[in-house]
Amino acid sequence: MNYKPTKIITLVTLGLCTMVNAQKTDATAPLHLLQPDYPTPYVIPQKENIKVVLDKVYHFLDKNSASVIVDANTKAVITDYKKSNQDIIFEPGAFRLTSYEWGVTYAGMLLAAKATGEKYFADYSNKRIQLIADVVANYSAKNIKDAGMVKTLHPEALDDAGALCAAFIKAKKEGLKANIDPLVYNYIDFISNKQFRLKDGTLARNRPQDNTLWLDDMFMSVPALAQMGSYTGNVKYFDDAVKQANQFSERMFNNQKGIYMHGWVESMQIHPQFHWARANGWAVMTMVELLEVLPKNHPGYPQVLSQLQKHIAGLMQYQDGTGFWHQLLDRNDSYLETSATAIYTYSIARAINRGYVDKMTYAPAVLLAWNAVASKVNEKGQVEGTCVGTGMAFDPAFYYHRPVNVFAAHGYGPVLLAGSEVILLLNESQFEINDSSIQLKSKRKK
């Protein structure tokens, strides 16, 4: 077939005109309202959707963590604790019931019960804390063949004592009937009297070097001391808690960056600074947990509050556009890490809910952070993207290449805490999409 050249030109011209007319231009559409391609859902979280995430985590943990003790030899379930001459272990499970990570998980389940009104969350914690208390009450150390449980009886480090002590006291306050006193007094005796300290009383370790401070140890000690002060009314526990928070901060907080280094060794003239995300999480959560029970008339209250506010302001400078924080906070080529992001979500949301920091300033970033965390809970209820247990190093490769694993226990308690506290934030606040961005809903006068 033969086409006249003029017809071809006309057809092409018409096609180009159609393309131009179909495109949105500054003259035809409000381009500022175009939907960006966000890597993390940029939406105001809905409470019912948060609960779906919490339920997934609950069901996964309930199925994969022990709830009974068994005969160490026959593996038969033990129901009569009075026959206490048997060798016992916890039933097989994917997680350790007496680890510090599970202290955080018990606290997370308790908060989830409060936020959702669902008793089964609290039942998860109460059942297992009761089990631990029953073991302590009825079995001697020689019959306990579970290594983690032996460390509960005879703590060897702050990891064995602090988070569990704080969680058990919280459970008791929430109505747990078990006699936890033998456990918590044993834990606090270790923290107060047996754990190694520097000459000025700062809790320290002699690994990997002599006279070493681990930022993690703020959380492994201070919340327990604070809860013990609340539980007993003895101010000495509050005094020690405040001292620890202040003395760790004096040595390890970078005032210019607004974040903490992970490790500090007394004999070093220069202190290498690696700002590991999860350790900073333990630090910010420590301050929130301390302020929760520290009497406002305690002389240390203003300094602890100020330190929390400085740290939160510092952390917010490093949030990634995905809503996550990086494994090393100030190194954007390190990977995005879930557990630290969840801890920050919980801690900053709780600081907002308690009036420690400004809601309008920080709440939108917290909601973004929760959306990021929620994207890492898979259909099985596993938390993805969590760094495994981590020692201390003075080189970057160590932190950059720490593995992640869905069985890293550090992720589960923080996710429960984060989702629960965001529900409480949404209960008390209204948010809106205002000119394309998430904002606290303003109280405009009509």
C-alpha positions as CSV (number, residue, x, y, z in Angstrom):
1,M,0.0,0.0,0.0
2,N,1.2,3.5,-0.7
3,Y,0.8,6.3,1.8
4,K,1.2,9.9,1.0
5,P,4.0,11.5,3.0
6,T,1.7,14.2,4.2
7,K,-0.6,11.6,5.8
8,I,2.3,10.0,7.6
9,I,3.5,13.3,9.0
10,T,-0.1,14.0,10.2
11,L,-0.4,10.7,12.0
12,V,2.9,11.1,13.8
13,T,2.0,14.7,14.8
14,L,-1.3,13.5,16.2
15,G,0.4,10.8,18.2
16,L,2.8,13.2,19.7
17,C,0.0,15.6,20.6
18,T,-1.8,12.7,22.3
19,M,1.3,11.9,24.4
20,V,1.7,15.5,25.5
21,N,-1.9,15.8,26.4
22,A,-1.8,12.5,28.5
23,Q,1.2,13.6,30.6
24,K,0.6,15.6,33.8
25,T,2.4,18.9,33.6
26,D,2.7,21.8,36.0
27,A,0.0,23.5,34.0
28,T,-2.5,20.6,34.1
29,A,-2.0,19.0,37.5
30,P,-0.8,19.7,41.1
31,L,2.5,17.8,40.8
32,H,3.2,18.1,44.5
33,L,0.4,15.7,45.0
34,L,1.9,12.9,42.8
35,Q,2.3,9.7,44.7
36,P,6.0,9.0,45.4
37,D,7.4,5.5,45.1
38,Y,8.0,5.0,48.8
39,P,10.1,2.0,49.8
40,T,8.2,1.7,53.1
41,P,4.4,2.3,53.2
42,Y,3.9,6.0,53.9
43,V,0.6,5.7,55.7
44,I,-0.8,6.4,59.2
45,P,-0.8,2.9,60.9
46,Q,-4.1,1.5,61.8
47,K,-4.5,-0.1,65.3
48,E,-6.2,-3.2,63.9
49,N,-3.3,-3.7,61.5
50,I,-0.7,-3.3,64.3
51,K,-2.6,-6.0,66.3
52,V,-2.4,-8.4,63.3
53,V,1.4,-8.0,63.5
54,L,1.5,-8.5,67.2
55,D,-0.7,-11.6,66.9
56,K,1.6,-13.1,64.4
57,V,4.6,-12.7,66.7
58,Y,2.6,-14.0,69.6
59,H,1.5,-17.2,67.8
60,F,5.1,-17.8,66.5
61,L,6.6,-17.4,70.0
62,D,3.9,-19.4,71.8
63,K,4.5,-22.3,69.4
64,N,8.3,-22.1,69.5
65,S,9.2,-21.4,73.1
66,A,9.0,-23.8,76.0
67,S,6.1,-23.7,78.4
68,V,6.7,-26.8,80.5
69,I,9.6,-28.6,82.1
70,V,10.5,-32.2,81.2
71,D,12.5,-35.0,82.6
72,A,16.0,-34.6,81.3
73,N,16.4,-38.3,80.6
74,T,12.9,-39.5,79.5
75,K,11.7,-36.1,78.1
76,A,8.3,-36.8,79.8
77,V,6.4,-33.6,80.8
78,I,6.6,-33.0,84.6
79,T,3.4,-31.8,86.3
80,D,4.1,-32.7,89.9
81,Y,6.9,-30.5,91.1
82,K,7.0,-32.0,94.5
83,K,8.8,-35.0,93.1
84,S,11.8,-32.8,92.9
85,N,14.6,-35.4,92.7
86,Q,14.4,-35.6,88.9
87,D,16.9,-34.1,86.6
88,I,15.0,-31.5,84.6
89,I,15.2,-29.2,81.5
90,F,12.8,-27.0,79.7
91,E,11.0,-28.6,76.8
92,P,12.8,-28.1,73.5
93,G,12.2,-24.7,72.0
94,A,13.8,-22.1,69.6
95,F,14.4,-19.5,72.4
96,R,15.8,-19.5,75.9
97,L,13.3,-18.6,78.6
98,T,15.9,-17.2,80.9
99,S,17.9,-15.0,78.5
100,Y,18.0,-11.2,78.7
101,E,16.3,-11.1,75.3
102,W,13.4,-13.0,76.8
103,G,13.2,-10.5,79.7
104,V,12.5,-7.9,77.0
105,T,9.9,-10.3,75.4
106,Y,8.1,-10.8,78.7
107,A,7.8,-7.1,79.1
108,G,6.7,-6.8,75.5
109,M,3.9,-9.3,76.0
110,L,2.7,-7.5,79.1
111,L,2.6,-4.2,77.3
112,A,0.7,-5.9,74.3
113,A,-1.9,-7.1,76.7
114,K,-2.4,-3.5,78.1
115,A,-2.5,-2.0,74.6
116,T,-4.8,-4.5,73.0
117,G,-6.9,-5.7,75.9
118,E,-6.1,-9.3,75.0
119,K,-5.2,-11.4,78.0
120,Y,-3.4,-14.1,76.1
121,F,-0.3,-11.8,75.7
122,A,0.1,-11.4,79.4
123,D,-0.7,-15.1,79.9
124,Y,2.4,-15.9,77.7
125,S,4.7,-14.1,80.2
126,N,2.9,-15.1,83.4
127,K,2.9,-18.8,82.5
128,R,6.6,-18.9,81.9
129,I,7.6,-16.7,84.8
130,Q,5.5,-18.9,87.0
131,L,7.3,-21.9,85.6
132,I,10.7,-20.4,86.4
133,A,9.5,-19.5,89.9
134,D,8.3,-23.1,90.4
135,V,11.6,-24.5,89.3
136,V,13.5,-22.3,91.8
137,A,11.1,-23.2,94.6
138,N,11.2,-27.0,94.1
139,Y,14.5,-28.0,92.5
140,S,18.1,-27.8,93.6
141,A,20.8,-26.7,91.3
142,K,22.2,-30.2,91.0
143,N,18.9,-31.4,89.3
144,I,18.6,-28.5,86.9
145,K,20.3,-29.5,83.7
146,D,19.3,-26.4,81.7
147,A,22.3,-24.2,81.5
148,G,20.3,-21.0,81.2
149,M,18.3,-21.8,84.3
150,V,21.5,-22.5,86.2
151,K,22.6,-19.0,85.4
152,T,19.4,-17.7,86.8
153,L,20.2,-19.3,90.1
154,H,23.9,-18.3,89.9
155,P,24.3,-15.2,87.6
156,E,27.6,-14.8,85.9
157,A,27.0,-11.5,84.1
158,L,24.5,-8.7,84.0
159,D,23.0,-10.4,81.0
160,D,21.8,-13.2,83.3
161,A,20.1,-10.8,85.7
162,G,19.0,-7.3,84.7
163,A,16.3,-7.7,82.0
164,L,14.7,-10.6,83.7
165,C,14.6,-8.9,87.1
166,A,12.9,-5.8,85.6
167,A,10.4,-7.9,83.7
168,F,9.5,-10.1,86.6
169,I,8.7,-7.0,88.8
170,K,6.6,-5.6,86.0
171,A,4.7,-8.8,85.8
172,K,4.1,-8.8,89.6
173,K,2.8,-5.2,89.3
174,E,0.4,-6.4,86.6
175,G,-1.1,-9.1,88.8
176,L,1.2,-12.1,88.5
177,K,0.6,-14.4,91.5
178,A,3.9,-16.2,91.5
179,N,6.4,-15.6,94.3
180,I,9.1,-13.8,92.4
181,D,11.0,-12.5,95.4
182,P,13.6,-15.2,95.6
183,L,14.4,-14.5,91.9
184,V,14.5,-10.8,92.0
185,Y,16.4,-10.5,95.2
186,N,19.0,-12.9,93.8
187,Y,19.3,-10.9,90.6
188,I,19.6,-7.6,92.4
189,D,22.1,-8.9,94.8
190,F,24.3,-9.9,91.8
191,I,23.9,-6.5,90.2
192,S,24.5,-4.5,93.4
193,N,27.1,-6.5,95.1
194,K,28.8,-9.0,92.8
195,Q,29.2,-7.6,89.3
196,F,32.6,-6.1,88.7
197,R,32.8,-2.3,88.9
198,L,35.3,0.5,88.2
199,K,36.7,2.4,91.1
200,D,34.0,5.0,90.8
201,G,31.3,2.3,91.0
202,T,30.4,2.1,87.3
203,L,29.4,-1.4,86.3
204,A,32.0,-2.9,84.0
205,R,33.5,-6.1,82.5
206,N,36.9,-7.4,82.1
207,R,36.3,-8.5,78.5
208,P,37.4,-8.1,75.8
209,Q,39.8,-5.9,77.8
210,D,40.3,-5.1,81.4
211,N,38.0,-2.4,82.8
212,T,35.7,-2.2,79.8
213,L,32.3,-0.5,79.7
214,W,29.7,-2.0,77.4
215,L,26.9,0.4,76.5
216,D,24.6,-2.7,76.6
217,D,25.1,-2.9,80.4
218,M,23.1,0.3,81.0
219,F,20.1,-1.8,80.0
220,M,21.3,-4.9,81.7
221,S,21.4,-3.1,85.1
222,V,19.6,0.3,85.3
223,P,16.0,-0.8,84.6
224,A,16.3,-3.6,87.2
225,L,17.7,-1.2,89.8
226,A,14.9,1.3,89.0
227,Q,12.2,-1.3,89.2
228,M,13.7,-2.5,92.5
229,G,13.5,1.0,93.9
230,S,9.9,1.1,92.9
231,Y,9.2,-2.4,94.2
232,T,10.8,-1.9,97.6
233,G,10.7,1.8,98.2
234,N,14.4,1.8,98.9
235,V,16.0,4.9,97.4
236,K,19.4,3.3,97.3
237,Y,18.4,1.5,94.1
238,F,17.3,4.7,92.5
239,D,20.5,6.4,93.5
240,D,22.6,3.6,91.9
241,A,20.4,3.6,88.8
242,V,20.9,7.3,88.2
243,K,24.7,7.0,88.9
244,Q,25.1,4.3,86.3
245,A,23.1,6.2,83.7
246,N,25.1,9.4,84.3
247,Q,28.6,7.8,84.5
248,F,28.1,5.7,81.4
249,S,26.9,8.8,79.6
250,E,29.9,10.9,80.7
251,R,32.3,8.5,79.1
252,M,30.4,7.2,76.1
253,F,28.0,9.8,74.8
254,N,29.2,11.9,71.8
255,N,27.6,15.3,72.4
256,Q,28.4,16.5,68.8
257,K,26.7,13.5,67.2
258,G,24.1,13.0,69.9
259,I,24.7,9.2,70.1
260,Y,26.7,6.7,72.1
261,M,29.8,4.7,71.3
262,H,29.5,0.9,71.9
263,G,32.5,0.2,74.0
264,W,35.0,2.1,76.2
265,V,38.2,0.8,77.6
266,E,39.8,2.6,80.6
267,S,43.4,2.1,79.5
268,M,42.9,3.5,76.0
269,Q,44.1,7.1,75.5
270,I,42.0,7.4,72.4
271,H,38.6,5.8,72.4
272,P,37.5,4.5,69.0
273,Q,33.8,5.2,68.4
274,F,31.6,2.7,66.7
275,H,28.0,3.8,67.2
276,W,26.3,0.4,67.1
277,A,22.6,0.8,66.6
278,R,21.2,-1.8,69.0
279,A,23.5,-0.7,71.9
280,N,22.1,2.8,71.4
281,G,18.7,1.2,71.6
282,W,19.5,-0.3,74.9
283,A,20.7,3.1,76.1
284,V,17.6,5.1,75.0
285,M,15.3,2.4,76.4
286,T,17.2,2.6,79.7
287,M,16.5,6.3,80.1
288,V,12.8,5.8,79.3
289,E,12.5,2.8,81.7
290,L,14.3,4.7,84.5
291,L,12.1,7.8,84.2
292,E,9.1,5.6,84.3
293,V,9.6,4.9,88.0
294,L,12.1,7.4,89.2
295,P,10.4,9.9,91.6
296,K,10.2,13.3,90.0
297,N,11.6,14.8,93.1
298,H,14.8,12.7,93.0
299,P,17.8,15.0,92.4
300,G,18.9,13.0,89.4
301,Y,15.6,13.2,87.5
302,P,16.3,16.4,85.5
303,Q,19.7,15.2,84.3
304,V,18.3,11.8,83.2
305,L,15.4,13.6,81.4
306,S,17.8,15.9,79.7
307,Q,20.1,13.0,78.6
308,L,17.1,11.2,77.1
309,Q,16.0,14.3,75.1
310,K,19.6,14.8,73.8
311,H,19.8,11.2,72.7
312,I,16.4,11.2,71.0
313,A,17.3,14.4,69.1
314,G,20.6,12.8,68.1
315,L,19.0,9.5,66.9
316,M,16.5,11.3,64.7
317,Q,19.3,12.8,62.7
318,Y,20.3,9.3,61.5
319,Q,16.9,7.7,60.5
320,D,17.0,6.4,57.0
321,G,14.4,7.3,54.4
322,T,13.1,3.8,54.6
323,G,12.2,4.4,58.3
324,F,14.9,2.1,59.5
325,W,18.2,2.9,61.2
326,H,21.6,1.5,60.1
327,Q,23.6,-1.1,61.9
328,L,26.2,1.6,62.5
329,L,24.1,4.7,62.9
330,D,26.4,7.2,61.2
331,R,27.6,4.9,58.4
332,N,24.9,4.7,55.7
333,D,26.5,1.9,53.8
334,S,26.0,-0.4,56.8
335,Y,22.8,-2.5,56.6
336,L,19.4,-1.5,57.9
337,E,18.7,-3.3,61.2
338,T,15.3,-4.3,62.6
339,S,15.8,-4.7,66.3
340,A,17.3,-1.3,66.9
341,T,14.6,0.3,64.8
342,A,12.0,-1.4,66.9
343,I,13.6,-0.3,70.1
344,Y,13.8,3.3,68.9
345,T,10.1,3.1,67.9
346,Y,9.1,1.9,71.3
347,S,11.3,4.3,73.3
348,I,10.5,7.4,71.4
349,A,6.8,6.6,71.2
350,R,6.8,6.0,75.0
351,A,8.8,9.3,75.5
352,I,6.1,11.1,73.6
353,N,3.3,9.3,75.5
354,R,4.9,10.3,78.8
355,G,5.5,13.9,77.8
356,Y,9.3,13.6,77.8
357,V,9.6,14.9,74.2
358,D,7.4,16.8,71.8
359,K,4.7,14.9,70.0
360,M,4.5,17.1,66.9
361,T,8.2,16.9,66.4
362,Y,8.8,13.2,66.7
363,A,5.6,11.3,66.2
364,P,5.6,11.2,62.3
365,A,9.1,9.7,62.3
366,V,7.9,7.1,64.9
367,L,5.0,6.1,62.7
368,L,7.3,5.7,59.7
369,A,9.6,3.6,61.9
370,W,6.8,1.3,62.9
371,N,5.7,0.9,59.3
372,A,9.3,-0.2,58.5
373,V,9.4,-2.6,61.5
374,A,6.0,-4.1,60.5
375,S,7.3,-4.9,57.0
376,K,9.9,-7.2,58.6
377,V,7.4,-9.5,60.4
378,N,6.7,-12.3,57.9
379,E,3.6,-14.4,57.6
380,K,5.0,-17.0,60.1
381,G,5.5,-14.2,62.7
382,Q,9.2,-14.3,62.4
383,V,11.2,-11.0,62.7
384,E,13.6,-10.6,59.8
385,G,16.6,-8.4,59.6
386,T,17.8,-8.7,63.2
387,C,21.5,-8.7,64.0
388,V,22.6,-11.7,66.0
389,G,24.3,-11.4,69.4
390,T,27.2,-9.0,69.1
391,G,30.3,-8.5,71.2
392,M,32.5,-5.4,71.1
393,A,35.0,-4.5,68.4
394,F,37.3,-1.6,67.5
395,D,37.2,-2.1,63.7
396,P,34.3,-1.5,61.3
397,A,34.3,-4.9,59.5
398,F,33.1,-6.6,62.7
399,Y,29.9,-4.6,62.8
400,Y,29.3,-4.3,59.0
401,H,29.2,-8.1,58.6
402,R,27.4,-9.4,61.7
403,P,24.8,-11.9,60.4
404,V,21.1,-11.4,60.6
405,N,18.8,-14.3,61.5
406,V,15.1,-14.8,62.2
407,F,16.0,-16.8,65.3
408,A,18.0,-13.8,66.7
409,A,16.0,-13.4,69.9
410,H,16.8,-9.7,70.2
411,G,14.1,-8.7,67.7
412,Y,10.9,-10.1,69.2
413,G,10.5,-8.2,72.5
414,P,11.3,-4.9,70.8
415,V,8.7,-5.5,68.1
416,L,6.0,-6.3,70.7
417,L,7.0,-3.2,72.7
418,A,7.0,-1.0,69.6
419,G,3.7,-2.1,68.2
420,S,2.0,-1.8,71.6
421,E,3.3,1.6,72.3
422,V,2.3,2.9,68.9
423,I,-1.2,1.6,69.6
424,L,-1.2,3.7,72.8
425,L,0.1,6.7,70.9
426,L,-2.7,6.3,68.3
427,N,-5.2,6.1,71.2
428,E,-4.2,9.5,72.4
429,S,-3.5,11.3,69.2
430,Q,-4.9,11.9,65.7
431,F,-2.8,12.2,62.6
432,E,-3.6,13.2,59.1
433,I,-2.0,13.4,55.7
434,N,-1.6,17.2,55.4
435,D,-0.2,18.5,52.1
436,S,1.1,14.9,51.3
437,S,3.0,14.4,54.6
438,I,2.0,12.7,57.9
439,Q,1.3,15.3,60.5
440,L,-0.2,15.5,64.0
441,K,-3.7,16.7,63.4
442,S,-3.9,20.4,64.3
443,K,-6.5,21.8,66.5
444,R,-7.6,24.6,64.3
445,K,-10.1,27.1,65.6
446,K,-13.2,27.2,63.5
